[in-house]
Amino acid sequence: MRIHLVAIDLDGTLLNSANEVSEVTASVLRQARREDGVHIVLASARPPRSVMPFYKLLDLDAPMINYNGALVYDPPSDRVLLHVPVGPRLARQVVTAAREHFPDVLVSAEVLDRWYTDRVDRQYVTQTGHVFRPDIVAPIDEWLTEPITKLLLLGPSEEMNELGRSLASQFRHKVAVMQTEGELLQIMHPTVSKGQALKTVAGELGVSRRQVMAIGDNANDVDMLRWAGLGVAMANAAPVALEAADAITEHQDADGVAKAIHMMIMKGRPLDAANHNG
């Protein structure tokens, strides 16, 4: 079955260790879209504002998956295709429990593409936080009044490990608690996954599951890798992602994404030709 859609994680997958898209990878993706008619879907834990620079760099036109699947946003039409938030009452309960366990934990919330927090500490910052400033810095009671797309808790790795286990136990089946980085806990609606979001995007684009290829490297990519007709893990992937994948490509610093797409979609065309065709 020919591949019509490729869903690609950002950090650890599309981006190399310098948090950049290599020229080889960018050129291969542009060629796959323009010459092979493949939909390129970026699927990330990041908010739209943090994904858009790469979306524009690659000249994309498909919906994007944000917040591990809590949001599916279509930039060309400025439409929200899927939004699965956590209610404000439950979110406040999680925050209260978190600060009872660890009073100094940093608390932020993302609502669609806006960032709310009551305190910023440059020692603990997400990739998005390095580039963008909060939209609102105010006491939690002032802004935690509407459904939130994603709750973020930041602090020292050891404390976050313990806090994550505690919250996962206390709020079992009420929220999903994910820790893909030592200092960061991401808390979302329990039904949220990149796999479910990818299903939504494929339906929007009229692409069957068998025509979908997904590439990722971490625990939050597992559902996406399993749902896709072809799931590909990076050589640098976490064990859970490697186990969930149908195939393994090369490392993020060895153009693993480009080589997987070249092998599965651009059969017969030299990689160097693809590199100079963008």
N, C-alpha and C positions, 0 to 999 in steps of 0.2 A: 504494500500500500504506500503510495506516495505521501511524503510529509507536506502538509499544508500550513502547519502552525508550529512554531518553536517557542516555548516558554523558558525564559532564562532568569535565574537568580542573579543578583548583583554581587554582593560582597562574598569573596571567596570563589566566585564563579566567573562572571563576565569581567569583573574588575581584577586587575593584578595586584600584587602586594603594595604597589604605589597608589592604589585606588584609582587606577586609570584603565581605559579601554585601549588596548594596543592598536597600532595602525593596521596590523594584519587582521585582527578580529573585527575591527570596525569595517574594513573593506569587504570582508567575507559576508558580514551581516547585510551590508547595503546591497551586495550582489544577489544574495539569496532573496531579498525582498523585491528588488527591481527586475531581475532576470528570471527568477524561479517562481515569483508570485507567492512567496512564503510570508505569512503573518509573523512578525517578531513581537513577542509579548514579554515585557520586563515584569518580573514577579519578585517583589522585594518586601522586606519588613519595613522599609522606609516610607515616609509620606510622599505624596505627589511632588512637592516642591524640591525634595532631595533627589528624586528620580528624573525630573524634567531635563536637567543638563545632559544626561546620557541619552534620553529620548530624542532631544533635538540634535545632538551630535550624530546619531545614527539615522536621522531623518525618518523616524517611525511614524506610523499612522494608525496603529491598533490600540485598543484599550490597554491599560496597565493595571497590574495587581499590586495593591499597596497594603501595608500593615499585616503582612502574612495572610492576606485574603479577606480581611475585615472590610476592605474597600476595593471596588473595581471602578476605575475612573477612565473615561474616554476623553482625552485632551482635545481632539479635533472638534467634537461637538460640545465640549464642556458639560458632559452628562455624567451623573453617578449611576452606574448600572447595577451596583450591589453595595449595600451598606449594612453591616451586622454589628451594631454597637452594644455596649454594656450599659444597663440602666444606671442613673445617677445614685439611687439608693444603695444598690449593691456595690458600686464603685466606692462610695464613702465607707461602707463596711470594710472593704478590703484595705483602704487607706488607714482606717482606724486600727485594724488588726496589725498592719505592717508597722505602724509607728509605736504601738504597744510593745511589739517584739523588738524593734530597732528604732528608737526615737529619732536618730539622725538620718534616716533613709530619705533620699531625695525623691520627691513625688512630682511627676508630670503627667499630663493627659493630652492626647491628640484628639481633636474633634474635626473630622474630615481633614482639612489641611491647615488647621490652626493649632498652635502649641501653647498650652497653659501650664503654669507652675507657680509655686509659692516661694521657691528659692533656687538659685543657680550656684553651682559650685564647679569651677573650671577643672577641678581634679577628676570629676566624674561626668563625662560628656559623651553622648552618642555621636555617631558619624554626622548625623544631621545637625546636632548641636554645635559642631565645630564650624559650621558654615552659616547657620541661621540663628537669629535671636528669638526668644519667646514673644508671642503676640501679647500675652498677658502675664504679668508677675504680680500676684495678689494672694491674699489668704484663700485657702482651698474652698471654704464655704461660699466665697463670692463667685467662683466659677464652676464648681462641680454641681451644677444644677440642671444639666441636660445629658442625654445619652452620650457616652464617649466612645470613640472608635478604638482607642488603645490606651491603657494605663501603663506607665513606665516607672519602675522603681530602680534607683541607682545607689550604689555604695560599694564598700570593699568586698572583694570576691567571696571571702569566707562567710561574711555575714549574709551576702546575697544567696549563697548556697543553702544556708540554714533557713533563711527567710522563705526561699522558694519552696522548700519541702514543707514548711509549716503552713503556708498559704494554700498549697496544693491539697493538703490534707483537710484543712479547715473549710475550704470552699470547693470541695470535690463536686464535680458535675455542674457547678454554678459558673465557674470561670475556667479558662485555660491559662495555665502558668507556664511560660516558656523561658528558658535561659540558654541563649545561643552564644552569649558572651559572659565572662565571669562576673563583671560588674553590673550587669543589666538583667532585670526581670521584665518580661513583657506579658501583660495580662489583658486577655480579650474574651469575647464571648466564646463559650465552649464549643460551638459548632464551626468556628472559624478555621479555615485551612486554605493553603494555596491550592490544594486539589479541588475543593469546592468552587473556589474562585475561577480556577482554570476551566472547570466545567461550564460556568456561566459565560466566560469569554468565548469558548469554543461554540457554544450555542448561539451567541450573538453573531459570530462570524460564519455560521453554517458549516462548521468543520466537525467531522466525527472524531470520536476518541481515538480510533486507530490511526488517524492522520495527524496526531499530535505527538511531538517530541518535547520532553522537558529535561532541562539540565540544571543540576544543583549540587550543593556540597554539605548541607547541614540538616539538623533534625527538622527544621521548619520547612524543608523541601521534600520530606519523605512522602507525604500524601500526594503531592504533585507528581513525583517520580512514579509512584504506584498507579496513579490514575491515567497517566499518559500512555498511549500505545507503545511508546519507546521512552524509557527513563534512563538518563545518562548521568552518572556521577563523575565528579572531578577526581583526579588522582589524589588531590589533597583533601578529599571529603572525609567527614566524620564516619565512623563505622556504621552508624544506623543508615546513613545515606548510601554508602557502598552496598550494604545488604539489600536495600530497597530497589537498587538500579538494575536494569537489564544489561547495561554496558558501562564501561569505565573509559573516560578519555584522559587526556594528559592534564598536567598541573595548571593552575591558574596563571602561572608565570611562563608557561610554555604554550600559550594560545590553545588551551584545551577546548574551549568553546568553538573556536574557528575550525579546529581539526575535526571535531565531531560533526559539525554542519557540513564541512567539505566532504567528509566520507559518506554521510548519509544522503545528502541532497545534491551536491555538485559532482557527482561521480563522473570521472573522465576528464574533468577540467583541472589543470595544474593549479596548485595553491598559489604559486607565484603570480600566475595570471590573474587570479582573484584579487591578490594583494594590490595589483596595480590597476584595478578596474573600479576604483571607488572615488 
